[in-house]
């Protein structure tokens, strides 16, 4: 974009969360190039209104009915106010939106993502569930190269490394993980982990669900499944590596033995800027000093952290299992945060849920939603049995 080019009109779904905040920080620093026209959140209407006023947005949407009432009461005729999935669908197909960011968690935004892709919008995606649960019904809707831009730091790194490369020359992709706060804990120490301990990630500031998933390494396993769909690769072509410090975000190994990697500070504004400005590179940020920095990689310990093993099995089996994993993990993490199950119970109740399923492969997205709901109920039963 140049000054002569109209500003890119952006909508942000999940505007009040950690990723949405990073996206909006890029927009805040780039007002000559980017216009924020629409914002959506779940319940935080006060922050949503504040952001709407700051950026001069035209459309606001919230999920919770009470939040919508508050928005309407304070809109003052300045904003169009929407509620729930219908609001997201309106934003996704609005002619006033050029680029839409999906930074919310959960599966509610999948229909809006599908609509945005069909409409030819540029899409930045930081919603793992959309691809893991909905991949077979989302990825075929991508209409042109770089329409769908991965926003999570690891997938964004792989996307950048693969740009200009022939995917047939790729031997393997590696996603990195910091290892979480318990990388050096023994199995006995892991049994004593509390929610307060698990919510203190050593590198990233994230929401509660993804922070717990990072501590169990389930987050990295789910990201492997996501990468399989995003880059249309086979399960055996995807690996995870522990790299403390989170400076290297992703690596691509090619058939000729070379490895290309992308490194940068663990700051979500960096991948956000790459998505919003692509194919340009913004000049908003600088890398911290490289002198004295060391890099190290190690394989994740699947005995102490069985969640990543479960996710890799799901990646190999496909069928109903990705949808089941999303539902079961959601409930297991919720019950741990309520102190109803232990930290080491999380992978155990998820595995029990996966093993108890004999349902067929979903034929349509609605079937995948049903599977995920079934897994939530089944996992809740396994959690209840442990109380």
C-alpha positions as CSV (number, residue, x, y, z in Angstrom):
1,X,0.0,0.0,0.0
2,X,1.1,3.6,-0.7
3,X,-0.4,6.9,0.3
4,X,-2.1,7.0,-3.1
5,X,-3.7,3.7,-2.5
6,X,-7.0,3.6,-0.5
7,X,-6.7,2.5,3.1
8,X,-7.3,-1.2,3.6
9,X,-10.6,-1.7,5.4
10,X,-10.3,-4.2,8.2
11,X,-12.7,-6.1,10.5
12,X,-11.4,-7.8,13.6
13,X,-13.3,-10.7,15.2
14,X,-12.1,-11.3,18.7
15,X,-11.0,-7.7,19.0
16,X,-10.7,-7.6,22.8
17,X,-8.6,-10.7,23.2
18,X,-4.8,-11.0,23.2
19,X,-4.4,-11.7,19.5
20,X,-7.0,-9.1,18.5
21,X,-5.2,-6.5,20.7
22,X,-1.9,-7.2,18.8
23,X,-3.7,-6.8,15.5
24,X,-5.2,-3.5,16.6
25,X,-1.8,-2.3,17.8
26,X,-0.6,-2.7,14.2
27,X,-3.7,-0.8,13.0
28,X,-3.1,1.9,15.6
29,X,0.5,2.4,14.2
30,X,-0.7,2.3,10.6
31,X,-3.6,4.7,10.3
32,X,-2.4,6.0,6.9
33,X,-2.7,2.5,5.5
34,X,-5.4,0.7,7.5
35,X,-9.0,1.7,8.4
36,X,-10.7,-0.4,11.1
37,X,-14.3,-0.6,10.1
38,X,-15.8,-3.5,12.2
39,X,-15.1,-5.0,15.6
40,X,-16.5,-8.1,17.3
41,X,-16.1,-9.6,20.7
42,X,-17.8,-12.1,23.0
43,X,-18.9,-10.1,26.1
44,X,-16.5,-7.3,26.8
45,X,-18.7,-4.5,25.5
46,X,-17.0,-1.7,27.5
47,X,-13.7,-2.4,25.7
48,X,-15.4,-2.9,22.4
49,X,-17.1,0.5,22.6
50,X,-13.8,2.1,23.6
51,X,-12.1,0.5,20.6
52,X,-14.9,1.4,18.3
53,X,-14.7,5.1,19.3
54,X,-10.9,5.1,19.1
55,X,-10.7,3.7,15.6
56,X,-13.9,5.2,14.3
57,X,-15.4,1.8,13.5
58,X,-18.8,1.6,11.8
59,X,-19.9,-1.9,13.0
60,X,-19.8,-3.6,16.4
61,X,-20.9,-7.1,17.2
62,X,-21.1,-9.1,20.5
63,X,-22.2,-12.6,21.3
64,X,-23.9,-12.2,24.7
65,X,-27.4,-10.7,24.6
66,X,-26.6,-8.5,27.6
67,X,-23.5,-7.1,25.9
68,X,-25.5,-6.3,22.8
69,X,-28.1,-4.4,24.9
70,X,-25.2,-2.3,26.4
71,X,-23.8,-1.7,23.0
72,X,-27.1,-0.5,21.6
73,X,-27.7,1.7,24.6
74,X,-24.4,3.5,24.1
75,X,-24.1,3.4,20.3
76,X,-25.6,6.8,20.0
77,X,-26.4,6.3,16.4
78,X,-22.6,6.1,15.6
79,X,-22.3,2.3,15.3
80,X,-24.3,-0.4,13.6
81,X,-24.7,-3.0,16.3
82,X,-25.1,-6.8,15.7
83,X,-25.5,-9.9,17.8
84,X,-23.9,-13.3,17.5
85,X,-23.2,-15.3,14.4
86,X,-25.5,-13.1,12.3
87,X,-23.3,-10.1,13.0
88,X,-20.1,-12.0,12.0
89,X,-21.8,-13.1,8.8
90,X,-22.8,-9.5,8.0
91,X,-19.2,-8.3,8.5
92,X,-17.8,-11.2,6.5
93,X,-19.7,-10.3,3.4
94,X,-19.9,-6.5,3.8
95,X,-18.7,-4.5,0.8
96,X,-17.1,-2.2,3.3
97,X,-14.6,-4.8,4.5
98,X,-11.5,-5.8,2.5
99,X,-9.6,-7.8,5.1
100,X,-11.2,-9.8,8.0
101,X,-9.2,-11.1,11.0
102,X,-10.5,-14.1,12.8
103,X,-8.8,-13.9,16.3
104,X,-11.5,-15.4,18.4
105,X,-11.5,-18.9,19.9
106,X,-14.1,-21.6,19.5
107,X,-16.1,-22.7,16.5
108,X,-18.8,-20.0,16.3
109,X,-17.0,-18.0,13.6
110,X,-16.5,-20.9,11.1
111,X,-19.6,-20.0,9.0
112,X,-18.4,-16.4,8.8
113,X,-15.0,-17.6,7.8
114,X,-16.5,-19.7,5.0
115,X,-18.6,-16.7,3.8
116,X,-15.5,-14.4,3.8
117,X,-13.5,-16.8,1.7
118,X,-16.3,-17.3,-0.8
119,X,-16.6,-13.5,-1.0
120,X,-12.9,-13.2,-1.9
121,X,-12.0,-11.3,1.2
122,X,-8.4,-11.3,2.5
123,X,-8.5,-13.4,5.7
124,X,-6.0,-13.5,8.6
125,X,-6.7,-16.6,10.7
126,X,-5.7,-17.2,14.3
127,X,-8.5,-19.6,15.1
128,X,-7.2,-23.2,15.3
129,X,-10.6,-24.8,15.7
130,X,-11.8,-23.4,12.3
131,X,-9.1,-25.5,10.6
132,X,-8.8,-28.5,12.9
133,X,-12.6,-29.1,13.1
134,X,-13.6,-27.5,9.8
135,X,-10.6,-27.9,7.6
136,X,-12.2,-30.2,5.0
137,X,-15.0,-27.6,4.5
138,X,-12.9,-24.5,4.9
139,X,-9.7,-25.0,2.9
140,X,-11.4,-25.8,-0.4
141,X,-13.0,-22.3,-0.3
142,X,-9.7,-20.5,-0.6
143,X,-9.9,-18.8,-4.0
144,X,-6.4,-17.4,-4.6
145,X,-2.8,-17.6,-3.3
146,X,-2.3,-15.8,0.1
147,X,-6.1,-15.2,0.5
148,X,-5.9,-17.1,3.8
149,X,-3.0,-15.8,5.9
150,X,-2.0,-17.8,9.0
151,X,-1.8,-15.4,12.0
152,X,-0.5,-17.7,14.7
153,X,3.2,-17.2,15.0
154,X,4.2,-20.8,14.1
155,X,2.0,-21.1,11.1
156,X,2.8,-17.6,10.0
157,X,6.5,-18.5,10.1
158,X,5.9,-21.6,7.9
159,X,3.7,-19.6,5.5
160,X,6.5,-17.1,5.1
161,X,9.2,-19.8,4.7
162,X,7.1,-21.6,2.0
163,X,6.4,-18.5,0.0
164,X,8.0,-18.9,-3.5
165,X,8.8,-22.6,-2.8
166,X,7.3,-25.6,-4.5
167,X,5.5,-27.6,-1.9
168,X,6.6,-30.8,-3.6
169,X,10.2,-30.0,-2.6
170,X,9.3,-30.0,1.1
171,X,10.3,-32.9,3.2
172,X,9.1,-31.8,6.6
173,X,7.7,-28.9,8.5
174,X,8.7,-28.2,12.1
175,X,6.6,-26.1,14.6
176,X,8.4,-24.9,17.6
177,X,7.2,-24.6,21.2
178,X,8.8,-23.0,24.3
179,X,8.1,-26.1,26.3
180,X,5.8,-24.2,28.6
181,X,6.4,-23.6,32.3
182,X,6.8,-27.3,33.2
183,X,9.4,-28.3,30.6
184,X,11.8,-29.7,33.2
185,X,9.1,-31.1,35.7
186,X,9.1,-34.8,36.6
187,X,5.9,-36.8,36.2
188,X,5.5,-36.6,40.0
189,X,5.8,-32.8,39.9
190,X,3.3,-32.6,37.1
191,X,0.7,-34.3,39.2
192,X,0.9,-31.3,41.7
193,X,0.5,-28.6,39.1
194,X,-2.3,-26.1,40.0
195,X,-4.3,-23.8,37.6
196,X,-2.5,-20.8,39.1
197,X,0.9,-22.4,38.2
198,X,-0.2,-23.4,34.7
199,X,-1.6,-20.0,33.8
200,X,1.9,-18.5,34.1
201,X,3.4,-19.0,30.6
202,X,7.2,-18.2,30.5
203,X,7.0,-16.3,27.1
204,X,3.5,-15.6,25.7
205,X,0.6,-13.6,27.2
206,X,-2.5,-15.5,26.1
207,X,-6.1,-16.4,27.2
208,X,-6.6,-19.1,29.9
209,X,-7.6,-22.0,27.5
210,X,-4.6,-21.6,25.2
211,X,-2.2,-21.1,28.1
212,X,-3.3,-24.4,29.7
213,X,-3.0,-26.1,26.3
214,X,0.5,-24.7,26.0
215,X,1.4,-26.1,29.4
216,X,0.2,-29.6,28.4
217,X,1.6,-29.3,24.9
218,X,-1.8,-30.0,23.5
219,X,-1.6,-26.6,21.8
220,X,1.4,-27.7,19.8
221,X,-0.4,-31.0,18.9
222,X,-3.5,-29.1,17.7
223,X,-1.2,-26.8,15.7
224,X,0.3,-29.8,13.9
225,X,-3.2,-30.9,12.8
226,X,-3.9,-27.3,11.7
227,X,-0.7,-27.2,9.7
228,X,-1.6,-30.4,8.0
229,X,-4.7,-28.9,6.6
230,X,-3.3,-25.4,6.0
231,X,-0.4,-26.6,3.9
232,X,-2.0,-29.8,2.5
233,X,0.7,-32.2,3.8
234,X,0.7,-35.7,5.2
235,X,0.9,-36.3,8.9
236,X,4.4,-37.8,8.7
237,X,5.7,-34.5,7.2
238,X,4.9,-32.5,10.4
239,X,7.0,-32.5,13.6
240,X,7.2,-30.4,16.8
241,X,10.4,-29.1,18.4
242,X,11.0,-27.6,21.8
243,X,13.0,-24.4,21.4
244,X,13.1,-22.4,24.7
245,X,12.8,-18.7,24.3
246,X,10.4,-18.9,21.3
247,X,12.8,-17.0,19.0
248,X,12.5,-19.5,16.1
249,X,8.9,-20.0,15.2
250,X,9.0,-22.5,12.4
251,X,11.3,-24.4,10.1
252,X,11.0,-26.0,6.7
253,X,13.3,-28.9,5.6
254,X,13.6,-29.3,1.9
255,X,14.4,-32.4,-0.2
256,X,17.9,-31.2,-0.8
257,X,18.8,-31.1,2.9
258,X,18.6,-27.4,3.5
259,X,16.5,-26.0,6.3
260,X,14.8,-22.6,6.1
261,X,13.6,-21.0,9.4
262,X,11.9,-17.8,10.4
263,X,12.9,-16.2,13.7
264,X,11.8,-13.1,15.5
265,X,10.8,-11.8,18.9
266,X,7.8,-13.6,20.6
267,X,5.5,-10.7,19.8
268,X,2.2,-11.2,18.0
269,X,2.3,-7.8,16.4
270,X,5.0,-9.2,14.0
271,X,2.8,-11.9,12.4
272,X,-0.2,-9.6,12.5
273,X,1.7,-6.9,10.5
274,X,2.9,-9.5,8.0
275,X,-0.7,-10.6,7.4
276,X,-2.1,-7.1,7.1
277,X,0.6,-5.7,4.8
278,X,1.5,-8.8,2.7
279,X,3.2,-8.8,0.2
280,X,4.8,-5.6,1.6
281,X,6.8,-5.7,4.8
282,X,6.1,-3.0,7.2
283,X,8.8,-0.9,8.9
284,X,7.0,-0.8,12.2
285,X,9.1,-3.1,14.3
286,X,12.8,-4.1,14.9
287,X,14.3,-7.3,16.1
288,X,15.9,-7.3,19.5
289,X,19.7,-7.7,19.7
290,X,21.1,-11.0,18.3
291,X,24.4,-10.8,20.0
292,X,24.8,-13.5,22.7
293,X,21.6,-15.3,21.6
294,X,21.8,-19.1,21.4
295,X,19.3,-21.5,19.7
296,X,18.6,-25.0,20.8
297,X,16.1,-27.6,19.8
298,X,14.9,-30.8,21.4
299,X,12.1,-33.3,20.8
300,X,9.1,-33.1,23.1
301,X,8.8,-35.7,25.8
302,X,5.6,-37.6,24.9
303,X,5.7,-39.7,28.1
304,X,5.6,-36.7,30.4
305,X,3.4,-34.7,28.0
306,X,1.1,-37.3,26.4
307,X,-1.3,-34.7,25.0
308,X,1.0,-34.2,22.0
309,X,1.1,-37.9,21.4
310,X,-2.7,-38.0,21.4
311,X,-2.9,-35.1,18.9
312,X,-0.4,-36.8,16.6
313,X,-2.5,-40.0,16.6
314,X,-5.6,-37.8,15.7
315,X,-3.6,-36.3,12.9
316,X,-2.7,-39.7,11.5
317,X,-6.3,-41.2,11.9
318,X,-8.3,-38.1,10.8
319,X,-11.9,-39.2,10.3
320,X,-14.0,-38.1,13.3
321,X,-11.0,-37.6,15.6
322,X,-10.1,-33.9,15.0
323,X,-13.6,-32.8,15.9
324,X,-13.6,-35.1,18.9
325,X,-10.3,-33.7,20.1
326,X,-11.5,-30.1,20.0
327,X,-14.6,-30.9,22.0
328,X,-12.9,-33.1,24.6
329,X,-10.0,-30.8,25.2
330,X,-12.3,-27.8,25.7
331,X,-14.1,-29.6,28.5
332,X,-10.9,-31.1,30.1
333,X,-9.2,-27.7,30.3
334,X,-12.4,-26.1,31.7
335,X,-12.7,-28.8,34.4
336,X,-9.0,-28.4,35.4
337,X,-9.4,-24.6,35.7
338,X,-12.3,-25.3,38.0
339,X,-10.0,-27.6,40.0
340,X,-12.3,-30.6,39.4
341,X,-9.6,-32.7,37.7
342,X,-5.8,-32.6,38.0
343,X,-3.3,-31.4,35.4
344,X,-2.3,-35.0,34.5
345,X,-5.9,-36.0,34.3
346,X,-6.3,-33.7,31.2
347,X,-4.8,-36.0,28.6
348,X,-6.2,-39.1,30.3
349,X,-9.9,-38.0,30.1
350,X,-9.3,-36.8,26.5
351,X,-7.8,-40.2,25.6
352,X,-10.7,-42.0,27.2
353,X,-13.1,-39.9,25.1
354,X,-11.3,-40.6,21.9
355,X,-11.2,-44.3,22.6
356,X,-14.9,-44.5,23.4
357,X,-16.0,-43.1,20.1
358,X,-17.2,-45.4,17.3
359,X,-18.9,-42.7,15.2
360,X,-18.3,-42.4,11.5
361,X,-16.3,-39.8,9.7
362,X,-18.3,-36.5,9.3
363,X,-19.6,-35.9,5.8
364,X,-20.4,-32.2,6.3
365,X,-19.5,-29.5,8.7
366,X,-22.7,-29.9,10.7
367,X,-21.7,-33.5,11.4
368,X,-18.3,-32.3,12.8
369,X,-20.2,-30.0,15.1
370,X,-22.3,-32.9,16.4
371,X,-19.2,-35.0,17.0
372,X,-17.5,-32.2,18.9
373,X,-20.6,-31.8,21.1
374,X,-20.7,-35.5,21.7
375,X,-17.1,-35.4,22.8
376,X,-17.8,-32.6,25.2
377,X,-20.6,-34.6,26.9
378,X,-18.6,-37.8,27.0
379,X,-15.5,-36.0,28.4
380,X,-17.6,-34.4,31.0
381,X,-18.7,-37.8,32.1
382,X,-15.1,-39.0,32.4
383,X,-14.3,-35.9,34.4
384,X,-17.2,-36.5,36.8
385,X,-16.0,-40.0,37.4
386,X,-12.7,-38.6,38.7
387,X,-14.1,-36.1,41.2
